[in-house]
Amino acid sequence: MPQPSEPKYIPALLFHWLTPYYDVIAGATIRERIFKQALIKQAGPEPGQQVLDLASGTGTLAIWIKQYQPHATVIGVDADPPILSLAIHKAQQANVSVQFDRALSFNLPYQAEQFDRVMSSLFFHHLSWEEKESTTQELLRVLKPVAELHVADWGPATNIVMRCVFLLEQLFGGFKNTQDNVSGKISTHFEQAGFIEVSQRQTFDTIFGTMALYSATKPS
């Protein structure tokens, strides 16, 4: 009997051999601490809430969420086993309690209306249009009514320099997937899924382009 195939996903830096260097590269190139801390403050997780870090990568955002709000339950989910191993090790080193699960973004192993916050960073630009649609529908399912989605990802360039440097990211990340970001269509995906109060809240210039922070709310 044929064995089921492994789920397809794109590694954080496109190639598995780069995974161990993700934290060093991200810290040196995309102002990771600045925009992720801004995303956490924007989301404002509260005591007793359940928070999901979608496509948690090496666990940096999930760990910082837990450190920001120790009395929240924080879960990170990612499809990449090697990067999940790094995340688990980092959480142990940081002495924080974060649960890490393996799953695809459009087939999450969680109950409906489970989470008060879903947060995600630098993930949506990896997805095709169809995968973005199915992912946002899945996020709407797992969020509680009036709960919030907070996303950091590449956005429309704030100036011509940012647009030019983002061409390098598009060269490696794929023009088709990333074109939604530079065209400002990330918000459109959230709105079409049924989210309300969709907004681009903040932007940060990096050496690879403009990082945008978005928020959206599930209707009551």
N, C-alpha and C positions, 0 to 999 in steps of 0.2 A: 504494500500500500504506500503511495507517495506521501512524503512528509509535507506538512504545510510550510509554505515559504515564509521567510522572515519578512516582517513589515518593512516597507521602503521608507526611508527618511534621509534627510540631508544632514551630515554632521555639522557641528557648530561652525567650524572653519572649512567646510566643504570636504576635507580629507581627514580620514581617521588618524593618520600619523601626526597631524597637527593638534589633536585634542589635548595632549598633555601640556601644550604651550598656550592654551586659550587664555588663561588668566593673565599671563605676562603680556601677551599681545593686546588684549582688551584694555588692560590698565594703561598701556603705553600709547594707545592710538585713539581711543574713542571716549576718553573722559568718563570711564565706567563708574567710578565712585560718585562723581558729581550728578550724572543723570539718573542713576539708580536710587541714590538717596533722595533726589527730588521726586522720583516716582513714588517712593514709599511715603514721603510726607504728603504728597498729593492724595494718595489712597487713604491715608490715616487709619490704618487698622486699629480696632479697639479691643479691649479685654473681652475674652469669651468668644470672639468671632472666629470663624473658620476661613482661612485664606489659602487659595491655590496659586502656586507659581507655575504657570503653563510653560512648558519647554524650559525647564529649570536649569539645564546645562550643568555647569560645575557647581551649582548650588549657591553662588554668591548672593543673588537676590533673596532667595529663601532664607538664608542665614541672617542677612541684614534685617529682613522683616521680623524674624524671631527676636533678634537683639533689640530692635526698635520697640516691639510690643511682645514682651515675654509671656503675657497671659493670653495670647492668641494661639490657636492651633494652626500650624503652618505645614502644608503639604506641597512637595515639589513633584512634578511629573515630567518625564522625558522618554523618548523612544530609544535612546542610545545607551546601551549597557555600559560601555567604557566610561562615558561621561557621568553616568549615575554612580559608578564606583568612586570616581573622584569626588562627587558631591557628598556621598556618605562619609568618606574619609575627612573631608573638610569640616563637615558638621561635627564630627567626633572631636576633631582638633579644636574647634571653636567652643566645644562643650555646650552645644545647643541641641534641643530636641526638635528635629525636623524629620518628617516622614517623606521618603522618596519612593515613587512608584514608576513602573514602566508602562507606558501606553502611548498610543497615537492621539493627536489633538482632536480628531474627529470621532474618537471612540473611547471616551473616558470611562474608567471603572468606578464612577461615583453616582450616588443617588441624585434624583432630581431635587432641585432647590436645597442643595447641601451647603453652598458657600455664600459668605457675606461679601467677599472680595475675590476677584480673579485678577492676577497681575501677570504681565508677560513682558519680556524685553528681547528685542532683536530676533523675533521669530517669524512674524507674519510675512516678511519679505522672502522667506524661503518657500512659501506656499504658492501653488497655482491658484487661479481665480476660483476654481471649483473647490479646492481644499480650503481656501479662505471662507467660502460660503458654508461648507459643512462644519468647519471649526467654530465659526461664530454661532451657528445654530446649536452646537453642542455646549458652548459656553452659556448661552441663554438658558439651556435646560438645567445645568448644574447650579446656576445662581438662584438665590432666593429672590422673591419679589422685592423690588426697590434696592436690590444689591447692586454693586458697582464693578465695572470692568475698567482696569487701568493698564495701558499699553505704552511701551516705549519702542519706537522703531524709526527707521529712516522715513523722513517726510519731505514735503516740497522744499526745494532749496530756498534759503533766505536771501541768497545773492548769487551772482554769476560764478563766483569762485567756488561756492559750495556745490553748484550744479556741475562744474567741471571736475572737481575732485570725486564726485559721486560716480562719475563714469567708470572709475577704476573698480568700485564696488559692483557696479552693474556688469562689468566685464567678467568678474569671477562668480558673482551670484546669479547671473542670468538677467538679460534685459527684460524678458517677458514677465517674470515674477516681480521684479523690482519696479517696473514701470507703474504699477498701482501706487507705490509709495510716492514717487516723485510727482505723480499726477494728482495727488491728494485724494485717492480713492479708498484709502483705508477706512475713513469715516463712512463712506458709502456702504461698505460691507457691514459695518455695525448697524447702520440704519435699516438696511434691507433685511437683516436678520430679525429686527424688531426692537432693537435698543432705542431708547430715547435719551434726550439731553446729551447727544454726542458732541464732543468738543475737542479741538486741538488746544491744549492748555499752555504748553511751554515748548521752546525750541533751544537746542544747544548746537553750536558749530563744532565740528570735529574735523580731523584731517581726512576723513572719508566722506564727509557730507553733513547734512543737517539732521540731527536727532530730534524727533518730535514726540511729545508726551500727549496721549489721548485719554479721554475718560468717556464712559457711557454708563447708562443706568438701565436695569431691567424694569419694565413697567410693573406696576402693582397688580 
